[in-house]
Amino acid sequence: MMLTQALWLAVIIAGVVWLKLANSPKLAVQA
């Protein structure tokens, strides 16, 4: 896997996780 592809994959995964945390009622106040 190329470094660029790995970077994009990491960005996408981080984005999905961030959205899940942002939509979490427990972390809504901290967001």
JOQUI-V511071 format. One record per residue. N is the residue number from 1. RES is the residue in one letter. SS is DSSP state (H for helix, E for strand, - for the rest). PHI is phi in whole degrees, 0 to 359 (999 if undefined). Layout:
# JOQUI-V511071
N_RES_SS_PHI / N_RES_SS_PHI
This chain:
# JOQUI-V511071
1_M_-_999 / 2_M_-_287 / 3_L_H_298 / 4_T_H_296 / 5_Q_H_294 / 6_A_H_294 / 7_L_H_295 / 8_W_H_297 / 9_L_H_297 / 10_A_H_295 / 11_V_H_295 / 12_I_H_296 / 13_I_H_298 / 14_A_H_298 / 15_G_H_295 / 16_V_H_295 / 17_V_H_296 / 18_W_H_296 / 19_L_H_295 / 20_K_H_295 / 21_L_H_290 / 22_A_H_292 / 23_N_-_272 / 24_S_-_282 / 25_P_-_302 / 26_K_-_290 / 27_L_-_255 / 28_A_-_296 / 29_V_-_289 / 30_Q_-_284 / 31_A_-_298
